[in-house]
Amino acid sequence: MSIASNIHAVQLTLPKHVKLVAVSKFHPVEALVEAYDAGMRVFGESKAQEIVGKYEVLPKDIEWHFIGHLQTNKVKYIAPFIHTIQSVDSFRLLQEINKQAVQNNRVIQVMLQIHIATEETKYGFDSSECETLLASSDFASFKNITVCGLMGMATNTSDEVQVEREFNTLHDLFNKIKAANFQDDTNFSALSMGMSDDYLLAVACGSTVVRVGSRLFGNR
């Protein structure tokens, strides 16, 4: 099947309120052009150098999401154009994003990445760290970022019961944080969880953003 056919097939499985992010990392520009021509406008990348290169040659109405681990010294390269940084996993990174947003006279949308998997290699805040951050005066001082939601990656396992439990944990935290910190803030509405192998389960657990790569572009 073509990339266009794959996109259409995935879109048919998603409720209208769920945003599809086409994870295009490590795929050539030509593949993104094919996806763009099929109507995709939201792409996810995980390397600063790669996303900058693609941004420079692709149409400017693309909504770029950064979805990988982001080093603070790379924020300056993507700050002029990035739409959403989904993978904010430390206070220091949040601080740098706000700083670079100020310098670019922008407000950058971010998601806080929550560690829900059993693997230690995955990044993210734990729930108590996240709640402490959001209640802090330091966080309140950041005027050039908008926290639009939470992101998480489930454990890489074939155990659907475990994956469902992790997704539900993140959904519960999202609701708790929404009620405590963003009750009247319509910007806080995104719950990003679910990838090619588990996005339907994630949607069933309340995800509003899914990050799908191989199911659209094939294996790299």
DRENTORDREN-336452 format. One record per atom (N, C-alpha, C): residue in one letter; atom name; x, y, z. Coordinates in Angstrom, 2 decimals. Layout:
! residues N
 type atom      xx      yy      zz
    A   CA       X       Y       Z
...
This chain:
! residues 220
 type atom      xx      yy      zz
    M    N    0.84   -1.21    0.00
    M   CA    0.00    0.00    0.00
    M    C    0.87    1.26    0.00
    S    N    0.34    2.31   -0.58
    S   CA    1.07    3.57   -0.62
    S    C    0.95    4.30    0.71
    I    N    1.79    5.30    0.90
    I   CA    1.71    6.13    2.11
    I    C    0.34    6.78    2.20
    A    N   -0.16    7.26    1.08
    A   CA   -1.49    7.89    1.07
    A    C   -2.57    6.91    1.52
    S    N   -2.50    5.69    1.02
    S   CA   -3.48    4.66    1.41
    S    C   -3.36    4.34    2.89
    N    N   -2.14    4.26    3.38
    N   CA   -1.92    3.97    4.80
    N    C   -2.49    5.07    5.69
    I    N   -2.27    6.32    5.30
    I   CA   -2.81    7.45    6.07
    I    C   -4.32    7.38    6.10
    H    N   -4.92    7.14    4.97
    H   CA   -6.38    7.07    4.90
    H    C   -6.91    5.94    5.77
    A    N   -6.24    4.80    5.74
    A   CA   -6.68    3.64    6.52
    A    C   -6.62    3.94    8.02
    V    N   -5.55    4.60    8.47
    V   CA   -5.44    4.94    9.90
    V    C   -6.46    5.99   10.28
    Q    N   -6.64    7.00    9.44
    Q   CA   -7.61    8.05    9.73
    Q    C   -9.02    7.49    9.91
    L    N   -9.35    6.47    9.15
    L   CA  -10.68    5.86    9.26
    L    C  -10.91    5.20   10.62
    T    N   -9.82    4.85   11.30
    T   CA   -9.96    4.18   12.61
    T    C  -10.01    5.17   13.77
    L    N   -9.80    6.46   13.49
    L   CA   -9.70    7.44   14.56
    L    C  -10.97    8.28   14.70
    P    N  -11.41    8.51   15.93
    P   CA  -12.50    9.47   16.15
    P    C  -12.06   10.86   15.69
    K    N  -13.01   11.71   15.38
    K   CA  -12.68   13.03   14.82
    K    C  -11.89   13.90   15.79
    H    N  -12.03   13.67   17.09
    H   CA  -11.35   14.54   18.05
    H    C   -9.89   14.13   18.29
    V    N   -9.45   13.04   17.69
    V   CA   -8.09   12.55   17.91
    V    C   -7.17   13.04   16.79
    K    N   -6.07   13.69   17.19
    K   CA   -5.10   14.21   16.23
    K    C   -4.08   13.13   15.87
    L    N   -3.84   12.98   14.58
    L   CA   -2.84   12.03   14.09
    L    C   -1.54   12.78   13.79
    V    N   -0.48   12.39   14.48
    V   CA    0.85   12.92   14.21
    V    C    1.60   11.87   13.40
    A    N    2.00   12.23   12.19
    A   CA    2.75   11.31   11.33
    A    C    4.22   11.34   11.76
    V    N    4.68   10.26   12.35
    V   CA    6.06   10.21   12.85
    V    C    6.98    9.92   11.67
    S    N    7.63   10.98   11.23
    S   CA    8.41   10.93    9.99
    S    C    9.90   10.86   10.22
    K    N   10.32   10.71   11.47
    K   CA   11.75   10.67   11.78
    K    C   12.45    9.56   11.00
    F    N   13.61    9.90   10.47
    F   CA   14.48    9.00    9.71
    F    C   13.94    8.65    8.33
    H    N   12.78    9.20    7.96
    H   CA   12.26    8.97    6.61
    H    C   12.65   10.15    5.72
    P    N   12.87    9.88    4.43
    P   CA   13.34   10.95    3.52
    P    C   12.25   11.98    3.24
    V    N   12.69   13.14    2.78
    V   CA   11.78   14.23    2.45
    V    C   10.71   13.77    1.46
    E    N   11.10   12.90    0.53
    E   CA   10.15   12.44   -0.49
    E    C    8.94   11.74    0.14
    A    N    9.20   11.00    1.21
    A   CA    8.09   10.32    1.90
    A    C    7.16   11.32    2.56
    L    N    7.73   12.38    3.12
    L   CA    6.91   13.42    3.75
    L    C    6.10   14.18    2.71
    V    N    6.69   14.39    1.54
    V   CA    5.96   15.05    0.46
    V    C    4.75   14.22    0.04
    E    N    4.95   12.91   -0.04
    E   CA    3.83   12.02   -0.39
    E    C    2.73   12.10    0.67
    A    N    3.13   12.12    1.94
    A   CA    2.15   12.24    3.02
    A    C    1.46   13.61    2.98
    Y    N    2.23   14.65    2.72
    Y   CA    1.68   16.00    2.62
    Y    C    0.65   16.07    1.50
    D    N    0.99   15.50    0.36
    D   CA    0.07   15.51   -0.79
    D    C   -1.20   14.73   -0.50
    A    N   -1.11   13.79    0.46
    A   CA   -2.30   13.01    0.86
    A    C   -3.11   13.73    1.95
    G    N   -2.65   14.92    2.32
    G   CA   -3.42   15.72    3.28
    G    C   -2.83   15.86    4.66
    M    N   -1.72   15.15    4.96
    M   CA   -1.12   15.25    6.29
    M    C   -0.48   16.63    6.48
    R    N   -0.72   17.22    7.65
    R   CA   -0.11   18.51    7.97
    R    C    0.60   18.50    9.32
    V    N    0.56   17.37   10.03
    V   CA    1.18   17.29   11.36
    V    C    2.23   16.17   11.33
    F    N    3.49   16.55   11.54
    F   CA    4.59   15.60   11.47
    F    C    5.40   15.63   12.76
    G    N    5.89   14.45   13.18
    G   CA    6.67   14.33   14.39
    G    C    8.09   13.89   14.12
    E    N    9.04   14.60   14.68
    E   CA   10.46   14.31   14.51
    E    C   11.14   14.24   15.87
    S    N   12.32   13.60   15.92
    S   CA   12.98   13.40   17.20
    S    C   14.44   13.84   17.24
    K    N   14.92   14.42   16.14
    K   CA   16.30   14.92   16.08
    K    C   16.27   16.37   15.60
    A    N   16.94   17.25   16.33
    A   CA   16.89   18.68   15.99
    A    C   17.44   18.95   14.60
    Q    N   18.57   18.36   14.26
    Q   CA   19.18   18.62   12.96
    Q    C   18.28   18.15   11.82
    E    N   17.64   17.01   12.03
    E   CA   16.77   16.46   10.98
    E    C   15.52   17.30   10.79
    I    N   14.91   17.74   11.87
    I   CA   13.69   18.52   11.75
    I    C   13.96   19.89   11.13
    V    N   15.11   20.48   11.45
    V   CA   15.47   21.77   10.86
    V    C   15.65   21.61    9.35
    G    N   16.34   20.55    8.95
    G   CA   16.55   20.32    7.52
    G    C   15.26   20.13    6.76
    K    N   14.34   19.40    7.35
    K   CA   13.06   19.16    6.70
    K    C   12.19   20.42    6.69
    Y    N   12.23   21.16    7.78
    Y   CA   11.47   22.41    7.85
    Y    C   11.89   23.35    6.72
    E    N   13.18   23.41    6.45
    E   CA   13.70   24.36    5.46
    E    C   13.22   24.07    4.05
    V    N   12.94   22.82    3.73
    V   CA   12.60   22.47    2.34
    V    C   11.14   22.11    2.13
    L    N   10.38   21.98    3.20
    L   CA    8.98   21.57    3.07
    L    C    8.03   22.74    3.28
    P    N    6.76   22.61    2.88
    P   CA    5.80   23.72    3.00
    P    C    5.67   24.24    4.42
    K    N    5.43   25.53    4.52
    K   CA    5.45   26.19    5.83
    K    C    4.13   26.09    6.58
    D    N    3.13   25.43    6.01
    D   CA    1.90   25.22    6.78
    D    C    1.92   23.91    7.56
    I    N    3.07   23.23    7.58
    I   CA    3.20   22.00    8.36
    I    C    3.30   22.35    9.85
    E    N    2.62   21.57   10.66
    E   CA    2.67   21.69   12.12
    E    C    3.69   20.67   12.62
    W    N    4.85   21.18   13.05
    W   CA    5.94   20.30   13.46
    W    C    5.87   20.02   14.96
    H    N    5.93   18.74   15.31
    H   CA    5.97   18.31   16.70
    H    C    7.31   17.65   16.97
    F    N    7.96   18.04   18.07
    F   CA    9.18   17.35   18.49
    F    C    8.78   16.31   19.50
    I    N    9.15   15.04   19.25
    I   CA    8.64   13.94   20.08
    I    C    9.73   13.11   20.74
    G    N   10.99   13.47   20.50
    G   CA   12.09   12.70   21.09
    G    C   12.73   13.43   22.25
    H    N   13.73   12.79   22.86
    H   CA   14.47   13.43   23.94
    H    C   15.22   14.64   23.38
    L    N   14.98   15.80   23.98
    L   CA   15.53   17.05   23.47
    L    C   16.58   17.59   24.45
    Q    N   17.80   17.76   23.95
    Q   CA   18.85   18.36   24.77
    Q    C   18.66   19.87   24.82
    T    N   18.98   20.46   25.95
    T   CA   18.74   21.91   26.10
    T    C   19.52   22.72   25.07
    N    N   20.71   22.26   24.70
    N   CA   21.51   23.05   23.75
    N    C   21.01   22.96   22.32
    K    N   19.98   22.15   22.08
    K   CA   19.40   22.04   20.74
    K    C   18.09   22.84   20.60
    V    N   17.57   23.34   21.70
    V   CA   16.28   24.04   21.66
    V    C   16.34   25.25   20.73
    K    N   17.47   25.96   20.74
    K   CA   17.59   27.20   19.95
    K    C   17.40   26.96   18.46
    Y    N   17.71   25.75   18.00
    Y   CA   17.60   25.46   16.57
    Y    C   16.15   25.29   16.12
    I    N   15.30   24.80   17.01
    I   CA   13.91   24.53   16.61
    I    C   12.93   25.60   17.12
    A    N   13.39   26.44   18.04
    A   CA   12.50   27.43   18.65
    A    C   11.85   28.39   17.65
    P    N   12.51   28.76   16.54
    P   CA   11.87   29.71   15.63
    P    C   10.61   29.19   14.94
    F    N   10.43   27.86   14.87
    F   CA    9.31   27.35   14.07
    F    C    8.51   26.22   14.72
    I    N    9.02   25.59   15.75
    I   CA    8.35   24.39   16.27
    I    C    6.95   24.73   16.77
    H    N    6.00   23.85   16.50
    H   CA    4.63   24.07   16.96
    H    C    4.45   23.55   18.38
    T    N    4.85   22.30   18.60
    T   CA    4.68   21.66   19.91
    T    C    5.90   20.80   20.23
    I    N    6.40   20.94   21.43
    I   CA    7.43   20.03   21.95
    I    C    6.73   19.09   22.92
    Q    N    6.52   17.85   22.48
    Q   CA    5.74   16.90   23.28
    Q    C    6.55   16.28   24.42
    S    N    7.88   16.37   24.34
    S   CA    8.73   15.54   25.19
    S    C    9.49   16.35   26.24
    V    N    8.80   17.26   26.92
    V   CA    9.46   18.05   27.96
    V    C    9.56   17.19   29.22
    D    N   10.80   16.85   29.58
    D   CA   11.01   15.87   30.64
    D    C   11.81   16.40   31.82
    S    N   12.06   17.73   31.87
    S   CA   12.80   18.30   33.00
    S    C   12.48   19.78   33.14
    F    N   12.68   20.28   34.34
    F   CA   12.50   21.71   34.59
    F    C   13.50   22.51   33.77
    R    N   14.72   22.03   33.70
    R   CA   15.78   22.73   32.96
    R    C   15.42   22.90   31.49
    L    N   14.84   21.87   30.90
    L   CA   14.42   21.96   29.51
    L    C   13.29   22.97   29.35
    L    N   12.34   22.95   30.26
    L   CA   11.23   23.90   30.23
    L    C   11.77   25.33   30.31
    Q    N   12.73   25.53   31.16
    Q   CA   13.36   26.84   31.36
    Q    C   14.01   27.33   30.05
    E    N   14.71   26.41   29.38
    E   CA   15.39   26.77   28.14
    E    C   14.40   27.05   27.02
    I    N   13.34   26.27   26.95
    I   CA   12.31   26.51   25.93
    I    C   11.69   27.89   26.12
    N    N   11.38   28.25   27.36
    N   CA   10.83   29.57   27.62
    N    C   11.81   30.67   27.21
    K    N   13.08   30.47   27.55
    K   CA   14.13   31.45   27.20
    K    C   14.22   31.64   25.69
    Q    N   14.24   30.55   24.94
    Q   CA   14.35   30.64   23.49
    Q    C   13.07   31.19   22.86
    A    N   11.94   30.89   23.46
    A   CA   10.67   31.45   22.97
    A    C   10.66   32.96   23.13
    V    N   11.16   33.44   24.26
    V   CA   11.28   34.89   24.48
    V    C   12.15   35.51   23.40
    Q    N   13.29   34.90   23.13
    Q   CA   14.23   35.45   22.15
    Q    C   13.66   35.47   20.74
    N    N   12.73   34.55   20.48
    N   CA   12.10   34.48   19.16
    N    C   10.74   35.16   19.13
    N    N   10.39   35.82   20.24
    N   CA    9.11   36.53   20.34
    N    C    7.94   35.61   20.01
    R    N    7.98   34.42   20.61
    R   CA    6.95   33.41   20.35
    R    C    6.45   32.84   21.67
    V    N    5.31   32.18   21.60
    V   CA    4.84   31.31   22.68
    V    C    4.87   29.89   22.13
    I    N    5.62   29.02   22.77
    I   CA    5.78   27.64   22.29
    I    C    4.92   26.70   23.12
    Q    N    4.20   25.87   22.41
    Q   CA    3.31   24.89   23.06
    Q    C    4.12   23.66   23.46
    V    N    3.89   23.18   24.68
    V   CA    4.62   22.01   25.17
    V    C    3.68   21.01   25.83
    M    N    4.13   19.78   25.88
    M   CA    3.51   18.74   26.70
    M    C    4.54   18.25   27.70
    L    N    4.10   17.92   28.89
    L   CA    4.99   17.36   29.89
    L    C    5.01   15.84   29.71
    Q    N    6.20   15.29   29.53
    Q   CA    6.33   13.84   29.35
    Q    C    6.34   13.16   30.71
    I    N    5.48   12.18   30.87
    I   CA    5.34   11.44   32.12
    I    C    5.90   10.04   31.93
    H    N    6.70    9.60   32.88
    H   CA    7.29    8.26   32.81
    H    C    6.28    7.25   33.35
    I    N    5.71    6.47   32.43
    I   CA    4.70    5.47   32.83
    I    C    5.17    4.05   32.58
    A    N    6.28    3.88   31.85
    A   CA    6.76    2.55   31.48
    A    C    7.63    1.95   32.58
    T    N    7.85    0.65   32.49
    T   CA    8.74   -0.01   33.45
    T    C   10.20    0.15   33.05
    E    N   10.46    0.47   31.78
    E   CA   11.84    0.62   31.32
    E    C   12.46    1.90   31.87
    E    N   13.63    1.75   32.44
    E   CA   14.34    2.91   32.99
    E    C   14.89    3.80   31.88
    T    N   15.00    3.26   30.68
    T   CA   15.59    4.03   29.58
    T    C   14.65    5.12   29.08
    K    N   13.38    5.03   29.39
    K   CA   12.44    6.05   28.94
    K    C   12.51    7.27   29.87
    Y    N   12.26    8.44   29.28
    Y   CA   12.38    9.69   30.01
    Y    C   11.03   10.12   30.57
    G    N   11.06   11.17   31.40
    G   CA    9.81   11.77   31.85
    G    C    9.76   12.02   33.35
    F    N    8.85   12.91   33.73
    F   CA    8.57   13.17   35.13
    F    C    7.78   12.01   35.72
    D    N    7.92   11.78   37.03
    D   CA    6.91   10.94   37.67
    D    C    5.77   11.86   38.10
    S    N    4.67   11.28   38.55
    S   CA    3.47   12.08   38.80
    S    C    3.70   13.14   39.87
    S    N    4.41   12.81   40.92
    S   CA    4.62   13.78   42.00
    S    C    5.53   14.92   41.55
    E    N    6.55   14.61   40.74
    E   CA    7.42   15.65   40.20
    E    C    6.62   16.62   39.33
    C    N    5.74   16.07   38.53
    C   CA    4.92   16.89   37.64
    C    C    4.01   17.82   38.44
    E    N    3.36   17.28   39.45
    E   CA    2.46   18.09   40.26
    E    C    3.22   19.17   41.02
    T    N    4.40   18.85   41.53
    T   CA    5.23   19.83   42.23
    T    C    5.67   20.95   41.30
    L    N    6.08   20.58   40.09
    L   CA    6.49   21.57   39.10
    L    C    5.36   22.56   38.80
    L    N    4.18   22.03   38.54
    L   CA    3.06   22.88   38.14
    L    C    2.60   23.81   39.26
    A    N    2.88   23.43   40.50
    A   CA    2.48   24.26   41.64
    A    C    3.55   25.29   42.02
    S    N    4.69   25.26   41.35
    S   CA    5.82   26.09   41.76
    S    C    5.74   27.50   41.20
    S    N    6.35   28.44   41.89
    S   CA    6.41   29.83   41.42
    S    C    7.31   29.95   40.20
    D    N    8.32   29.08   40.10
    D   CA    9.19   29.09   38.92
    D    C    8.38   28.79   37.67
    F    N    7.52   27.80   37.75
    F   CA    6.69   27.47   36.59
    F    C    5.78   28.64   36.24
    A    N    5.22   29.27   37.25
    A   CA    4.30   30.40   37.01
    A    C    4.99   31.57   36.31
    S    N    6.33   31.63   36.42
    S   CA    7.07   32.74   35.82
    S    C    7.29   32.56   34.32
    F    N    7.03   31.37   33.80
    F   CA    7.25   31.12   32.36
    F    C    6.07   31.66   31.56
    K    N    6.29   32.77   30.86
    K   CA    5.21   33.43   30.14
    K    C    5.18   33.09   28.65
    N    N    6.22   32.42   28.16
    N   CA    6.29   32.17   26.72
    N    C    6.16   30.70   26.36
    I    N    5.57   29.95   27.29
    I   CA    5.20   28.57   26.98
    I    C    3.74   28.36   27.35
    T    N    3.11   27.46   26.64
    T   CA    1.76   27.02   26.96
    T    C    1.78   25.51   27.14
    V    N    1.42   25.05   28.32
    V   CA    1.33   23.61   28.55
    V    C   -0.04   23.14   28.03
    C    N   -0.01   22.35   26.97
    C   CA   -1.27   21.94   26.34
    C    C   -1.68   20.53   26.75
    G    N   -0.83   19.82   27.52
    G   CA   -1.22   18.48   27.93
    G    C   -0.05   17.63   28.39
    L    N   -0.28   16.32   28.38
    L   CA    0.71   15.35   28.83
    L    C    1.00   14.35   27.72
    M    N    2.21   13.79   27.77
    M   CA    2.61   12.75   26.81
    M    C    3.25   11.61   27.58
    G    N    3.06   10.39   27.09
    G   CA    3.72    9.24   27.71
    G    C    3.89    8.11   26.73
    M    N    4.87    7.25   27.02
    M   CA    5.12    6.06   26.21
    M    C    4.99    4.82   27.09
    A    N    4.17    3.91   26.67
    A   CA    3.98    2.68   27.42
    A    C    5.19    1.76   27.27
    T    N    5.27    0.79   28.14
    T   CA    6.33   -0.22   28.07
    T    C    6.27   -0.96   26.73
    N    N    7.42   -1.25   26.16
    N   CA    7.50   -2.01   24.92
    N    C    7.30   -3.49   25.23
    T    N    6.05   -3.90   25.25
    T   CA    5.71   -5.27   25.61
    T    C    4.47   -5.72   24.84
    S    N    4.34   -7.03   24.68
    S   CA    3.13   -7.57   24.03
    S    C    1.99   -7.77   25.02
    D    N    2.24   -7.45   26.29
    D   CA    1.24   -7.60   27.34
    D    C    0.27   -6.42   27.30
    E    N   -0.87   -6.62   26.64
    E   CA   -1.83   -5.53   26.48
    E    C   -2.43   -5.07   27.80
    V    N   -2.54   -5.97   28.75
    V   CA   -3.08   -5.61   30.06
    V    C   -2.17   -4.58   30.73
    Q    N   -0.87   -4.81   30.64
    Q   CA    0.08   -3.87   31.22
    Q    C    0.03   -2.51   30.50
    V    N    0.02   -2.55   29.18
    V   CA   -0.03   -1.31   28.40
    V    C   -1.30   -0.53   28.72
    E    N   -2.42   -1.23   28.79
    E   CA   -3.69   -0.57   29.12
    E    C   -3.62    0.06   30.52
    R    N   -3.02   -0.64   31.46
    R   CA   -2.88   -0.10   32.82
    R    C   -2.04    1.18   32.81
    E    N   -0.98    1.18   32.04
    E   CA   -0.12    2.37   31.97
    E    C   -0.83    3.54   31.31
    F    N   -1.57    3.27   30.25
    F   CA   -2.34    4.33   29.60
    F    C   -3.40    4.89   30.55
    N    N   -4.07    4.02   31.27
    N   CA   -5.10    4.48   32.21
    N    C   -4.50    5.31   33.35
    T    N   -3.30    4.93   33.78
    T   CA   -2.60    5.70   34.80
    T    C   -2.35    7.12   34.33
    L    N   -1.91    7.25   33.09
    L   CA   -1.63    8.57   32.54
    L    C   -2.92    9.37   32.34
    H    N   -3.96    8.69   31.90
    H   CA   -5.26    9.36   31.73
    H    C   -5.78    9.88   33.06
    D    N   -5.64    9.10   34.11
    D   CA   -6.07    9.53   35.44
    D    C   -5.26   10.75   35.91
    L    N   -3.95   10.73   35.65
    L   CA   -3.11   11.87   36.03
    L    C   -3.50   13.12   35.24
    F    N   -3.77   12.94   33.97
    F   CA   -4.21   14.07   33.14
    F    C   -5.46   14.72   33.74
    N    N   -6.44   13.89   34.11
    N   CA   -7.68   14.43   34.70
    N    C   -7.42   15.13   36.02
    K    N   -6.52   14.56   36.81
    K   CA   -6.19   15.15   38.12
    K    C   -5.52   16.51   37.95
    I    N   -4.56   16.56   37.03
    I   CA   -3.84   17.82   36.80
    I    C   -4.75   18.86   36.16
    K    N   -5.59   18.43   35.24
    K   CA   -6.55   19.34   34.62
    K    C   -7.43   20.00   35.68
    A    N   -7.93   19.21   36.61
    A   CA   -8.82   19.73   37.66
    A    C   -8.08   20.65   38.63
    A    N   -6.83   20.30   38.93
    A   CA   -6.08   21.06   39.94
    A    C   -5.41   22.31   39.40
    N    N   -4.97   22.27   38.14
    N   CA   -4.11   23.34   37.63
    N    C   -4.64   24.06   36.39
    F    N   -5.51   23.40   35.63
    F   CA   -5.91   23.96   34.34
    F    C   -7.43   23.90   34.14
    Q    N   -8.17   23.99   35.21
    Q   CA   -9.62   23.77   35.14
    Q    C  -10.29   24.71   34.13
    D    N   -9.83   25.95   34.09
    D   CA  -10.44   26.95   33.21
    D    C   -9.59   27.24   31.99
    D    N   -8.60   26.41   31.73
    D   CA   -7.66   26.63   30.63
    D    C   -7.99   25.66   29.50
    T    N   -8.59   26.18   28.44
    T   CA   -8.97   25.31   27.31
    T    C   -7.76   24.82   26.53
    N    N   -6.60   25.45   26.74
    N   CA   -5.40   24.99   26.03
    N    C   -4.95   23.62   26.52
    F    N   -5.21   23.32   27.79
    F   CA   -4.77   22.03   28.34
    F    C   -5.80   20.97   27.98
    S    N   -5.58   20.33   26.84
    S   CA   -6.58   19.39   26.33
    S    C   -5.97   18.16   25.66
    A    N   -4.64   18.13   25.54
    A   CA   -3.99   17.07   24.76
    A    C   -3.43   15.97   25.66
    L    N   -3.78   14.75   25.34
    L   CA   -3.20   13.58   26.00
    L    C   -2.60   12.72   24.89
    S    N   -1.27   12.78   24.79
    S   CA   -0.57   12.11   23.69
    S    C   -0.03   10.77   24.15
    M    N   -0.65    9.72   23.70
    M   CA   -0.17    8.36   23.99
    M    C   -0.68    7.43   22.91
    G    N    0.14    6.47   22.59
    G   CA   -0.22    5.53   21.54
    G    C    0.62    5.71   20.30
    M    N    1.20    4.59   19.82
    M   CA    2.00    4.59   18.60
    M    C    1.46    3.52   17.65
    S    N    2.22    3.17   16.64
    S   CA    1.69    2.30   15.58
    S    C    1.07    1.01   16.11
    D    N    1.69    0.39   17.11
    D   CA    1.22   -0.92   17.57
    D    C    0.12   -0.85   18.63
    D    N   -0.04    0.31   19.26
    D   CA   -0.99    0.36   20.38
    D    C   -1.90    1.59   20.36
    Y    N   -1.96    2.29   19.22
    Y   CA   -2.71    3.55   19.22
    Y    C   -4.21    3.35   19.43
    L    N   -4.77    2.25   18.96
    L   CA   -6.21    2.02   19.16
    L    C   -6.53    1.79   20.63
    L    N   -5.65    1.07   21.32
    L   CA   -5.81    0.86   22.75
    L    C   -5.67    2.20   23.47
    A    N   -4.72    3.03   23.05
    A   CA   -4.53    4.34   23.66
    A    C   -5.78    5.21   23.50
    V    N   -6.36    5.20   22.33
    V   CA   -7.58    5.98   22.09
    V    C   -8.71    5.50   22.99
    A    N   -8.82    4.19   23.15
    A   CA   -9.84    3.62   24.03
    A    C   -9.63    4.06   25.47
    C    N   -8.37    4.37   25.82
    C   CA   -8.02    4.80   27.18
    C    C   -8.03    6.32   27.34
    G    N   -8.44    7.03   26.30
    G   CA   -8.61    8.48   26.42
    G    C   -7.61    9.34   25.68
    S    N   -6.74    8.75   24.89
    S   CA   -5.77    9.55   24.15
    S    C   -6.46   10.47   23.15
    T    N   -5.93   11.69   23.02
    T   CA   -6.45   12.63   22.02
    T    C   -5.41   12.94   20.94
    V    N   -4.21   12.41   21.11
    V   CA   -3.13   12.58   20.13
    V    C   -2.41   11.24   20.00
    V    N   -2.26   10.74   18.77
    V   CA   -1.52    9.49   18.57
    V    C   -0.34    9.76   17.64
    R    N    0.77    9.08   17.91
    R   CA    2.01    9.28   17.17
    R    C    2.29    8.01   16.36
    V    N    1.98    8.06   15.08
    V   CA    2.02    6.85   14.25
    V    C    3.07    7.02   13.15
    G    N    4.01    6.07   13.09
    G   CA    5.07    6.14   12.09
    G    C    5.08    4.99   11.12
    S    N    5.49    3.81   11.58
    S   CA    5.68    2.67   10.67
    S    C    4.39    2.26    9.98
    R    N    3.27    2.46   10.63
    R   CA    1.99    2.09   10.02
    R    C    1.66    3.00    8.83
    L    N    2.27    4.18    8.80
    L   CA    2.07    5.11    7.68
    L    C    3.18    4.99    6.65
    F    N    4.42    4.99    7.11
    F   CA    5.56    5.08    6.21
    F    C    6.25    3.75    5.95
    G    N    5.85    2.70    6.69
    G   CA    6.57    1.43    6.60
    G    C    7.77    1.45    7.51
    N    N    8.43    0.31    7.66
    N   CA    9.61    0.23    8.51
    N    C   10.80    0.92    7.84
    R    N   11.62    1.54    8.67
    R   CA   12.80    2.25    8.15
    R    C   13.89    1.26    7.79
